[in-house]
């Protein structure tokens, strides 16, 4: 691929998460995840948009929960078709006019023109949105010059409310999305967004069995913005059991492609997971055999000794992977929202928590462990833990 000009992305700034029950989201973020509530849509904005928004912050992660208030708004339209889920990814950029020009010139599809606003102190914000191959999820690009509010009409609290980020969240690490086919999104990420292919894998859960009579598979391509390092992992089902693949199951439950999970970096994953488990949050299960084989696998990967005790990782069910001496990562995946809330309408989205110890990739062994964990969960009879 010929290298294309950077869009000037600085980071994934925030996400808009459309929900049926905003009060439930408030409890989840401020009480379980220890995010602070930092603001809300004004009465005027709520009425004009026919939806109520609350913003939650931990580290550099901002999640905006949005609930319909009547018919016709963006959240209402989303939830008529989908369960709860991520409907907008917001990227901070250096020069929004330049980003708009580049995207439109490469075949991107803007939803609106660049809109500019100034607050009472003379600080400026400008933004626009585009459609994407990520189902009904849109991308918004935002340029800020001291503008404090998340966007016009949003009222920031005088002081944060609720959590204090005692879990040590830092920022968004990557976004993972599922598709029925990767071709269109791969071309779009390369030629429209200007991302580069960073990592890939494909496997089948029973690939030791030539018959492939059981299990399912996936193919994953990870793309990265070469300047900001923003990463997108993208999955499709892999033959022969395409329809049974948990990627396809996600697409059916989501009623289209979309964001499966967001990964958040953390300073100390062991302390973080201990606190989350004490608060009653459930995670994707990992079998004990994973930890039985872990010392030998770390040796084969050439990682060598790690700083964490494997018995502690086993109890907390934290995964380890890496590539090279002293370079590894630790990660764990929360249960899907529908399982956390015991509500199918909460959707198949979940969060990943990750701590990087020198490894910037995506561990192949952990990729498989997550895939098999979701597959086991899908095979459990309804109502069982």
Secondary structure, 3 states (H helix, E strand, C coil): CCCCCCCCEEEEEEEEEECCCHHHHHHHHHHHCCCEEEEEECHHHHHHHCEEEEEEEECCEEEEEEEECCCCCHHHHHHHHCCCEEEEEEEEECCHHHHHHHHHHCCCCECCCCEEEECCCCCEEEEEEECCCCCCCEEEEEEEEECCCCCCCEEEEEEEEECCCCCCEEEEEEEEEEECCCHHHHHHHHHCCCCEEEEEEEEECCCCCCCCCCCCEEEEEEEECCCCCCEEEEEEEECCCHHHCHHHHHHHHHCCCEEEEEEEEECCHHHHHHHHHHCCCCECCCCHHHHHCHHHHHHHCCCCCCCCCHHHHHHHCCEEEECCCCCEEEEEEECCHHHHHCCHHHCCCEEEEEEEEECCCCCHHHHHHHHHHHHHHHHCCCCCC
